[in-house]
């Protein structure tokens, strides 16, 4: 496929914005994937190239969170393995369940999730800390379940990781965001490998978008460190609203 300057002019600025959002609350793919489609890329090239650019940005945000001590190795290893297993299972399920059925489920679920975010006055509130053993046990179904969702559908994966790791596993917000980035990067790499093997990655465009995504993720990670839950909550609501509108419009 021949690339034109308009591809870069459309995708790169939006990759920068998506990087900021993704580092703070996840959900950057809700911006980047439509951007590739808007630029005129065929669906499989759009997904494969997006995995390259998004993965680079996520790696930078993860590196920042690891440097600040937000990622614990034992929990990270469990989340990576379970997220990869879930992603493989979700991809297989995608061949069995029609998109329309899943989209109806999401239209019903997303308002409930948004209500939970609105109801929670402080996403970083102090919760009873679980033992390491219980934390790891809870990470297994969360990582497998969200990983399965990522393999099946994918949009807003980081946001769901963040919500479940704070609400169910009782991780602190900063640790949850670090763990979400670990799991999300693992599933991104797995999916990227599949598209790369099948020749569906445009390296020049993906790397260019990745540079802009890296810049956005760096700014977003800095904003997250300074703002914490105060900045996460409104960004998360924006992501959930955009996701709801996207899914709802596809049903019309």
Protein Blocks (a to p, Z undefined) as FASTA:
>chain_A
ZZdfklmmmmmmmmmmmmmmmmmngoilmmmmmmmmmnopafklmmmmmmmmmmmmmmmm
mmmmmmnopacfklmmmmmmmmmmmmmmmmmmmmmpcfklmmmmmmmmmmmmmmmmmmmm
blkbccddddfklmmmmmmmmmmmmmmmmmmnopoklmmmmmmmmmmnopafklmmmmmm
mmmmmmmmmmmmmmmmnopacfklmmmmmmmmmmmmmmmmmmmmmnmmmlmmmmmmmmmm
mmmmmmmmmmZZ
